[in-house]
Amino acid sequence: MSQPLSPESQDRLVVLHHHVFKNAGTTLDGALEREFGPRFATYDGPRPNHCLTCDEVAAFLARRPAVQVLSSHQARPRSLPETGFHWLPILLVRHPLDRVRSIYAFERRQRGTSPGARMAKELDLPGYVRWRLSQGHPNLLCDYHLGFLSVHREHGPKRPDLDAAKAALEGMALTGTVERFDESVCVGEAVLRRWFPDLDLSCAPRNVTRGRRASLEERLAELRADLGDALYDELVAKNQRDLELHRFANALLDRRLEERVDAAALEDFRRRCAARSGAGVA
């Protein structure tokens, strides 16, 4: 189990995994739970679309004083208690169009009765996307990362802010992109070892969509073929700021890789991941 170094202040040290829906969060949670055991917890509110308030996050952690790692779909970067905690936030960005098929496949598999689950079972992929787009903007398929990262829910509706979203990514202890998962988590592991020297975030993939194409380019080409040019281009138009955030996250990852991780460290991380997957290493 990873043990922390003494924090630099009296604030409570908490690693917070902002578990964005369909962004490889289940895989990362598996590593965190393995490493921290009973000091790992998950917490979300009573409704699927709930956004946790500062008070809700603080109250949960007050009830669980031993927790050092919290994973939540609903704790937003700009809605966290500002005093009493030293946050070490984690968030991975995914190409916004690459999320579309994963969301559809997940909702088709669900046994629940949410509108999304019902419509995914009734409609093919293009029909589901049209239905989602008809629900208003933003929604689950349109600039989702932008709203998640930048909107402060507790002080009334505010327009999403690209600069605020980029600043939130800059402040993450672990960030990067789903498409470059190994590099992103390897860098984050190096950062978090300042507080947890024995931390090992190597992991085997979990909850991965079956039959998915290997490369992002192939998956996007397949999505365009399935949706048709007009619907695909509409998704692109409604995700311009998320596409910018994806480019920004990749550039941020490039910079952190150069600063913190050499080729040998990345090779070692990938070897550890392969071992956990039961795969041979060439």
C-alpha positions, -999 to 999 in steps of 0.1 A, spaced: 0 0 0 13 35 -8 21 56 22 22 94 20 51 116 29 43 143 54 22 170 37 37 205 35 8 220 54 -18 209 79 -44 206 52 -58 171 45 -41 155 15 -67 140 -9 -61 126 -44 -93 133 -63 -100 113 -94 -125 133 -116 -139 102 -132 -153 116 -165 -178 92 -180 -162 69 -206 -127 83 -202 -108 51 -190 -117 60 -154 -126 24 -144 -91 13 -154 -75 40 -133 -98 34 -104 -87 -2 -104 -51 8 -99 -59 34 -72 -81 10 -52 -54 -17 -54 -27 7 -41 -48 25 -14 -72 -3 -3 -95 10 24 -81 45 20 -98 46 -15 -135 55 -18 -160 65 -45 -188 90 -40 -216 104 -62 -249 121 -54 -284 107 -55 -292 115 -92 -273 106 -124 -268 143 -134 -261 156 -99 -231 179 -94 -216 176 -59 -214 208 -40 -184 219 -18 -204 211 13 -213 176 1 -176 168 -7 -164 181 26 -192 163 45 -184 130 29 -147 133 37 -155 143 72 -174 111 76 -145 91 62 -114 105 78 -91 77 66 -99 83 29 -69 96 9 -82 89 -26 -117 98 -37 -131 90 -71 -163 107 -83 -181 113 -115 -198 143 -100 -171 163 -81 -162 192 -104 -128 210 -103 -144 244 -96 -168 231 -69 -144 218 -43 -138 231 -7 -110 257 -9 -98 255 26 -88 225 48 -77 203 19 -46 198 -3 -61 185 -35 -41 163 -59 -66 161 -88 -66 136 -116 -85 138 -150 -80 124 -184 -93 140 -216 -106 119 -244 -111 129 -281 -148 141 -279 -159 122 -310 -141 90 -299 -164 90 -268 -196 88 -289 -195 51 -298 -184 41 -263 -213 61 -247 -238 45 -271 -224 10 -265 -225 15 -227 -260 28 -227 -272 -2 -248 -257 -26 -223 -273 -9 -192 -301 -26 -175 -314 7 -161 -344 27 -174 -328 61 -179 -338 80 -211 -303 74 -225 -304 36 -219 -339 33 -233 -331 53 -265 -298 35 -271 -317 2 -271 -344 15 -294 -322 34 -319 -292 27 -341 -261 48 -336 -271 77 -360 -305 78 -344 -291 79 -309 -267 107 -318 -296 127 -334 -317 122 -303 -288 133 -280 -282 164 -301 -319 173 -299 -317 174 -261 -300 208 -262 -265 222 -260 -243 214 -242 -251 178 -236 -233 145 -231 -219 145 -267 -211 183 -271 -182 200 -254 -187 179 -223 -151 183 -210 -154 221 -213 -185 222 -190 -171 197 -166 -138 215 -162 -150 251 -161 -186 256 -148 -190 265 -112 -224 249 -103 -229 265 -69 -230 301 -80 -257 298 -106 -254 291 -143 -223 304 -160 -211 301 -195 -183 275 -200 -149 291 -201 -121 276 -223 -94 295 -204 -107 283 -170 -109 247 -184 -72 249 -195 -62 263 -162 -79 234 -145 -60 209 -166 -27 227 -158 -35 222 -121 -40 185 -123 -14 162 -107 -22 136 -133 -36 146 -167 -32 138 -204 -54 120 -229 -71 86 -230 -55 79 -264 -20 82 -247 -31 64 -215 3 48 -207 22 81 -211 -4 101 -191 -5 77 -161 33 72 -161 38 110 -158 11 112 -132 27 84 -112 60 103 -112 42 135 -100 23 117 -72 54 99 -60 64 132 -44 37 123 -18 35 86 -22 70 73 -30 60 36 -35 30 43 -58 25 19 -87 -2 29 -111 4 2 -136 -29 -14 -146 -47 -37 -169 -75 -22 -191 -111 -25 -177 -145 -18 -192 -131 -14 -227 -156 -15 -257 -152 -48 -275 -141 -48 -311 -128 -12 -311 -103 -2 -338 -67 1 -326 -60 37 -337 -79 69 -331 -78 77 -369 -94 43 -377 -121 48 -351 -129 83 -363 -131 71 -399 -154 43 -389 -176 68 -370 -179 91 -400 -188 61 -422 -215 50 -398 -230 85 -391 -226 100 -426 -208 132 -434 -235 156 -424 -241 142 -389 -204 137 -383 -196 173 -393 -224 185 -370 -207 167 -341 -173 183 -350 -189 218 -351 -205 213 -317 -172 201 -301 -148 228 -313 -138 238 -277 -134 202 -266 -112 195 -296 -91 224 -285 -89 210 -250 -79 177 -264 -50 194 -283 -41 213 -252 -40 182 -230 -17 165 -255 6 195 -256 6 196 -218 14 159 -217 43 164 -241 58 190 -219 54 170 -187 69 139 -204 100 159 -214 103 173 -179 96 142 -157 99 109 -175 126 94 -196 123 65 -221 135 39 -196 108 49 -171 81 47 -197 93 13 -209 93 1 -172 57 14 -167 45 -4 -199 63 -36 -188 45 -34 -154 11 -29 -172 18 -58 -195 26 -80 -165 -7 -71 -149 -26 -79 -181 -10 -113 -182 7 -105 -215 42 -114 -226 67 -87 -231 90 -88 -261 
